[in-house]
Amino acid sequence: MIRTQLRRLNLENGLRVLLAPHPVGASVGLAVHYGVGFRTEPKGHTGLAHLFEHLVFQGGRGAAPEGYLPRLQRAGGSGDARTRQDVTVYHAAAPASAVEMLIALEADRMHAPCISARTLRTQTAVIDEEIRLMVRNRPYGAFPWVLPGTLNSHAENTRDGYGETADLATFDIPRCERFFADHYGPGNAVVTLTGAFDPGSVERLVRSHFASVPARPTAAPPDTYEPAPDRERRRTVADPHAGTPAVAVGYRMPDPVTERADYLAHLVLSALLGQGRQALLRRGPAAARMTGLSTGCGLFGLPLDTTGPDLLTLFALHEGGPEDVLAALDSTLETLAKDGVDPGLLRATTARWAAGALRGLADPGTRAQLLGLREILFGEAELTQTLPELVRTGVTGEQVSRAAARLTSSNRAVVRFVPAGVREKAAA
């Protein structure tokens, strides 16, 4: 990836804008991050952030009657949106010739989304169907959502993003309008543009379309502080759709702001444990009894995508009991803590991770999302560009050993997935 000079703008209404022109290609990416996620939802209103994402994605009043996505697709572009713990992002990619249209559509949404009773009913039904397809009727669909709810105590840190069906049914247009007023003001947003554009021309377009969005106060974010776990917490999930027993494990990650070096060491540790053919947990006798294995940092597998409590996760299908998986995990961590990691394996693992991160940044849409994400969370958009090299050359074997020593059974969640009608060979 060609590293670009980032240009920051601050409009009078509080909107932060990040411009990252890129000389290669003929497309542009745009992302708008709002500092609101499912941790921000008011008590008794679970699922509101995700529902509101669906509503806003339909477009602003100026996009009616066809809506946001058909207009974008007609110009040769694509777009989507996501709700995470602390942020909601709307993102798009399109030919460079469509850059003004992208900016205008996003400014239109920021002015006021087009929400009707019909749209509210439709999108509530869509999310209800998502819950059925992605969680309730999908094998192991409770993963990873079940891990924060098992390990954490504060309600904001236990939510699954989809919300409770009973809560979703109560939302009306006035409640959505209050949510918009509280969290969707320009002072709570970052607009990021990447790709083939002239910075001066795009700055004028941004000011022309966004400067008229009125400033409004943002509701205070919740306190998401969570004491470190002091014991192992276990849970069993009866899964009627699973064909094989499975176990999920979640450990608390270090704080990404105050413990950045330790956080990156956990990122590498996760890769060493379960990513790639040389992963440590894919070797030895226990590996033969695991029919599937995945590890990751972050609830959604993306590092540095939240400032609140987050998890290093492991998920494994197994033919024996879950204790076989846990014993292999504990033994591997103990060995890493005591003897360290082979330097050659460390170099290969960090190089592979960095190469994958760089490949992802080749796409302007993805680049806009990641730059804007790190800007709104940490004020460090540059971190997206430097992270691959930080991981490749900055994480030492000693740091990985310390990270392994930190992952003990006393600070983790363990969730067993038990298929309906299947009796496990070894009880946990």
C-alpha positions as a printed Julia matrix, in Angstrom:
428×3 Matrix{Float64}:
   0.0     0.0     0.0
   1.14    3.52   -0.78
   1.01    5.47    2.46
  -0.83    8.74    1.93
  -0.68   12.01    3.79
  -3.88   12.43    5.75
  -5.6    15.79    5.73
  -7.99   16.73    8.55
 -10.77   19.29    8.39
 -12.97   20.53   11.23
 -16.21   22.22   10.22
 -17.9    24.81   12.4
 -20.76   22.43   13.2
 -18.28   20.01   14.8
 -17.96   17.55   11.91
 -14.52   15.99   11.53
 -13.41   15.15    8.0
 -10.49   12.98    6.97
  -9.17   13.14    3.4
  -6.8    10.41    2.19
  -6.2    10.82   -1.56
  -4.56    7.89   -3.3
  -2.93    8.22   -6.73
  -3.59    4.63   -7.85
  -6.92    3.53   -9.32
 -10.06    5.28  -10.48
 -12.43    4.77   -7.56
 -13.24    6.41   -4.25
 -14.31    5.14   -0.86
 -16.38    7.02    1.68
 -17.18    6.12    5.28
 -19.2     8.0     7.86
 -18.66    6.85   11.44
 -20.98    7.93   14.23
 -19.89    7.53   17.83
 -22.83    5.34   18.79
 -23.15    1.58   19.01
 -25.03   -1.07   20.89
 -23.19   -0.17   24.11
 -24.78    3.28   23.81
 -28.39    2.14   23.76
 -30.6     3.43   26.58
 -31.63    0.88   29.19
 -34.59   -1.15   28.01
 -33.94   -0.27   24.38
 -31.65   -3.09   23.24
 -31.31   -3.34   19.49
 -32.13    0.32   18.87
 -28.68    1.18   17.49
 -28.83   -1.67   14.96
 -32.43   -0.89   14.01
 -31.55    2.75   13.53
 -28.67    1.75   11.28
 -31.21   -0.04    9.06
 -33.48    2.99    9.04
 -30.74    5.5     8.21
 -29.34    3.25    5.49
 -32.56    3.75    3.49
 -31.42    7.33    2.89
 -32.29   10.89    3.7
 -35.28   12.84    2.51
 -33.49   14.02   -0.61
 -32.95   10.41   -1.75
 -36.67    9.65   -1.86
 -38.52    8.01   -3.48
 -36.03    5.44   -4.78
 -33.77    5.52   -1.72
 -30.03    5.53   -1.08
 -28.86    2.15   -2.39
 -30.6     2.17   -5.81
 -29.12    5.58   -6.56
 -25.67    4.4    -5.53
 -25.9     1.21   -7.59
 -27.12    3.1   -10.65
 -23.85    5.09  -10.5
 -21.8     1.87  -10.4
 -21.22    1.89   -6.65
 -21.93   -0.33   -3.67
 -22.57    0.38   -0.03
 -23.46   -1.11    3.33
 -23.54   -0.3     7.05
 -22.58   -1.95   10.35
 -23.25   -1.43   14.03
 -20.53   -2.29   16.52
 -20.06   -1.77   20.26
 -19.1     1.92   20.09
 -19.62    2.99   16.47
 -22.01    2.76   13.55
 -20.51    3.11   10.09
 -22.09    3.78    6.7
 -19.69    3.08    3.85
 -19.62    3.07    0.07
 -17.29    2.7    -2.87
 -17.89    4.05   -6.37
 -16.15    5.33   -9.5
 -14.29    8.57   -8.88
 -16.78   10.42  -11.07
 -19.48    9.76   -8.44
 -17.65   11.42   -5.53
 -20.01   14.4    -5.3
 -23.04   12.1    -5.35
 -21.58   10.07   -2.45
 -20.95   13.22   -0.42
 -24.41   14.61   -1.16
 -26.18   11.38   -0.16
 -24.33   11.2     3.15
 -24.96   14.86    3.97
 -28.63   14.25    3.17
 -28.75   11.41    5.69
 -26.99   13.49    8.31
 -29.54   16.28    7.89
 -32.45   13.91    8.53
 -33.14   10.29    7.6
 -36.43    9.52    5.89
 -38.26    7.45    8.51
 -41.89    6.44    8.12
 -44.13    4.07   10.05
 -43.95    1.67    7.11
 -40.14    1.73    7.01
 -39.99    1.19   10.76
 -42.28   -1.87   10.54
 -40.36   -3.25    7.57
 -36.91   -2.91    9.1
 -38.06   -4.28   12.47
 -39.29   -7.36   10.59
 -35.99   -7.58    8.69
 -34.01   -7.6    11.94
 -36.38  -10.16   13.45
 -35.57  -12.37   10.46
 -31.84  -11.72   10.89
 -32.07  -12.92   14.49
 -33.83  -16.1    13.4
 -31.39  -16.83   10.57
 -28.11  -15.75   12.14
 -28.61  -16.66   15.8
 -31.55  -18.86   16.69
 -31.67  -21.18   13.67
 -27.97  -21.34   12.8
 -25.55  -23.9    14.21
 -23.48  -22.24   16.95
 -25.32  -18.99   16.19
 -24.88  -17.82   19.79
 -21.12  -17.46   19.13
 -19.56  -15.01   19.74
 -22.43  -13.14   21.41
 -22.6   -15.52   24.34
 -19.03  -14.79   25.46
 -19.38  -11.13   26.57
 -22.6   -12.03   28.35
 -20.8   -14.78   30.23
 -17.61  -12.9    31.12
 -18.91   -9.38   31.78
 -21.28   -8.0    34.4
 -22.31   -4.53   33.24
 -25.37   -4.55   30.99
 -23.72   -2.35   28.33
 -20.93   -4.92   27.92
 -23.17   -7.98   27.67
 -25.37   -6.96   24.72
 -25.39   -8.89   21.47
 -26.13   -6.06   19.05
 -29.39   -7.53   17.76
 -31.38   -6.73   20.87
 -34.4    -8.34   22.44
 -37.45   -8.97   20.28
 -39.68   -7.51   22.98
 -37.68   -4.25   22.96
 -37.69   -4.01   19.17
 -41.47   -4.21   19.12
 -41.79   -1.09   21.31
 -39.79    1.37   19.2
 -41.78    4.14   17.54
 -40.91    7.14   15.39
 -40.56    9.6    18.31
 -38.09    7.23   20.03
 -36.07    6.98   16.8
 -36.13   10.75   16.34
 -34.74   11.23   19.86
 -31.99    8.69   19.14
 -31.09   10.6    15.98
 -31.01   13.93   17.82
 -28.89   12.49   20.64
 -26.3    10.6    18.61
 -26.33   11.52   14.91
 -25.2    15.12   15.08
 -22.15   16.25   13.08
 -20.17   16.68   16.3
 -20.4    12.94   16.87
 -19.28   11.93   13.37
 -16.19   11.45   11.23
 -16.41   11.53    7.43
 -13.56    9.78    5.63
 -12.8     9.91    1.91
 -10.12    7.84    0.18
  -9.09    7.14   -3.39
  -8.64    8.99   -6.65
  -9.69   12.58   -6.0
  -8.26   16.07   -5.84
  -8.13   17.15   -2.16
  -8.92   20.79   -2.87
 -11.97   19.98   -4.99
 -13.28   17.43   -2.51
 -12.79   19.81    0.41
 -14.98   22.35   -1.36
 -17.63   19.68   -1.97
 -17.55   18.57    1.64
 -17.96   22.09    2.92
 -20.7    22.81    0.42
 -22.83   19.81    1.41
 -22.05   19.29    5.11
 -21.6    22.83    6.46
 -25.36   23.41    6.49
 -26.02   20.44    8.79
 -26.98   22.07   12.09
 -24.8    21.47   15.13
 -26.51   19.75   18.02
 -25.32   18.37   21.37
 -24.45   14.71   21.73
 -25.72   12.6    24.61
 -22.99   11.54   27.03
 -21.65    8.03   26.36
 -22.21    5.36   29.02
 -19.52    4.32   31.46
 -18.37    0.94   30.13
 -15.74    0.3    32.78
 -15.71   -3.37   33.72
 -13.53   -4.8    36.52
 -11.13   -7.5    35.37
 -12.59  -11.0    35.76
 -11.47  -12.73   38.94
 -12.62  -16.25   38.19
 -13.47  -18.58   35.35
 -17.09  -18.34   34.31
 -18.81  -21.23   32.55
 -22.03  -21.67   30.65
 -23.68  -24.41   28.61
 -25.75  -23.71   25.5
 -28.07  -26.43   24.21
 -27.92  -26.06   20.42
 -30.52  -28.04   18.46
 -28.87  -27.14   15.13
 -25.31  -28.2    15.96
 -24.07  -31.56   14.76
 -20.85  -31.63   16.78
 -20.03  -30.48   20.32
 -18.05  -27.25   20.48
 -16.41  -25.01   23.03
 -15.88  -21.25   22.96
 -13.37  -19.43   25.14
 -13.07  -15.7    25.73
 -10.29  -13.81   27.55
 -10.27  -10.11   28.4
  -8.01   -8.14   26.08
  -5.67   -5.43   27.41
  -6.86   -1.85   27.12
  -6.1    -0.65   23.55
  -5.24    2.87   24.73
  -3.3     2.46   27.98
  -1.85   -0.99   27.18
  -1.26   -0.71   23.44
   1.94   -2.82   23.34
   0.3    -5.6    25.35
  -2.77   -5.4    23.13
  -0.67   -5.96   20.0
   1.13   -8.87   21.69
  -2.27  -10.52   22.29
  -3.06   -9.97   18.62
   0.05  -11.91   17.64
  -0.63  -14.54   20.31
  -4.07  -15.17   18.85
  -2.53  -15.71   15.41
   0.12  -18.06   16.84
  -2.52  -20.15   18.58
  -4.98  -20.77   15.79
  -4.31  -19.01   12.49
  -2.46  -20.67    9.64
  -1.29  -24.24    9.11
   1.6   -23.84   11.56
  -0.65  -22.65   14.39
   0.34  -24.15   17.73
  -3.09  -25.57   18.52
  -3.18  -27.37   15.17
  -0.31  -29.58   16.3
  -0.03  -32.4    18.82
  -2.44  -35.13   19.95
  -5.27  -32.76   20.9
  -5.38  -31.3    17.39
  -6.59  -34.63   15.99
  -9.69  -34.34   18.14
 -10.53  -30.82   16.96
 -12.52  -30.82   13.73
 -12.57  -27.05   13.51
 -10.62  -24.21   15.13
 -10.67  -20.43   14.93
  -9.09  -17.7    17.05
  -9.36  -13.95   16.87
  -8.93  -10.61   18.61
 -12.02   -8.53   19.02
 -15.62   -9.65   19.22
 -15.87   -9.32   15.43
 -12.32  -10.45   14.65
 -11.13   -6.93   13.85
  -8.48   -5.48   16.17
  -8.74   -1.99   17.59
 -12.43   -1.56   16.77
 -13.59   -0.62   20.28
 -12.3     1.33   23.26
 -14.28   -0.7    25.78
 -13.78   -4.21   27.18
 -13.09   -6.68   24.38
 -12.14  -10.32   23.97
  -9.54  -12.67   22.57
 -11.69  -15.58   21.39
 -11.27  -19.24   20.54
 -13.9   -21.53   19.04
 -13.32  -25.24   18.47
 -15.42  -28.16   17.32
 -14.29  -31.31   19.09
 -14.8   -35.06   19.06
 -13.79  -35.58   22.67
 -14.8   -33.52   25.66
 -14.25  -29.76   25.95
 -11.67  -30.43   28.65
  -9.34  -31.86   25.98
  -9.45  -28.53   24.14
  -8.98  -26.53   27.33
  -6.08  -28.72   28.45
  -4.33  -28.25   25.09
  -4.93  -24.5    25.26
  -3.65  -24.19   28.83
  -0.6   -26.35   28.09
   0.29  -24.29   25.02
  -0.06  -21.01   26.89
   2.02  -22.33   29.78
   4.79  -23.41   27.4
   4.78  -20.03   25.64
   4.91  -18.21   28.96
   7.78  -20.34   30.22
   9.87  -21.11   27.13
   8.9   -18.34   24.74
   8.05  -18.6    21.05
  10.32  -19.89   18.29
  11.78  -16.79   16.55
  11.21  -18.24   13.1
   7.58  -18.99   13.83
   7.1   -15.51   15.28
   8.57  -13.88   12.16
   6.44  -16.0     9.84
   3.27  -15.31   11.84
   3.72  -11.55   12.08
   4.7   -11.32    8.4
   1.58  -13.25    7.36
  -0.64  -11.07    9.52
   0.88   -7.85    8.18
   0.55   -9.03    4.57
  -3.13   -9.8     5.1
  -3.74   -6.39    6.65
  -2.01   -4.64    3.74
  -4.05   -6.58    1.18
  -7.23   -5.38    2.85
  -6.13   -1.76    2.57
  -5.81   -1.99   -1.21
  -9.56   -1.44   -1.54
 -10.56    2.23   -1.12
 -13.86    1.35    0.56
 -12.15   -0.81    3.17
  -9.42    1.79    3.63
 -11.98    4.5     4.33
 -13.71    2.32    6.91
 -10.53    1.49    8.8
  -9.06    4.99    8.73
 -12.31    6.48    9.98
 -12.72    3.79   12.63
  -9.35    4.47   14.26
  -9.92    8.23   13.93
 -13.25    8.3    15.74
 -12.15    5.85   18.45
  -8.57    6.93   19.11
  -7.96   10.08   17.08
  -5.3     8.02   15.29
  -6.28    7.34   11.7
  -2.57    6.88   10.97
  -2.66    3.75   13.1
  -4.4     1.94   10.24
  -1.4     2.61    8.0
   1.28    1.8    10.58
  -0.39   -1.2    12.23
   0.94   -3.85    9.79
   4.53   -2.75   10.4
   3.96   -2.38   14.15
   2.87   -6.0    14.27
   5.54   -7.3    11.88
   8.55   -5.7    13.56
   7.39   -4.29   16.87
   6.04   -7.3    18.77
   8.77   -9.29   20.52
   8.88  -12.84   21.78
   9.09  -11.54   25.34
   5.87   -9.59   24.88
   4.11  -12.66   23.52
   5.31  -14.69   26.5
   3.9   -12.1    28.88
   0.62  -12.15   26.98
   0.45  -15.94   27.27
   1.09  -15.75   31.01
  -1.8   -13.3    31.3
  -4.33  -15.73   29.8
  -5.16  -17.91   32.76
  -8.28  -19.89   33.55
  -9.14  -17.41   36.3
 -10.0   -14.63   33.85
 -11.87  -16.34   31.07
 -15.31  -17.43   29.96
 -15.89  -20.98   28.76
 -19.09  -21.83   26.88
 -19.98  -25.39   25.87
 -22.25  -25.94   22.87
 -24.09  -29.22   23.35
 -26.01  -30.62   20.35
 -29.55  -31.69   21.12
 -29.73  -35.42   21.81
 -25.97  -35.85   21.89
 -24.29  -36.92   25.08
 -20.75  -35.67   25.4
 -18.02  -38.18   26.13
 -16.5   -35.93   28.75
 -18.48  -33.57   30.9
 -17.06  -30.16   31.71
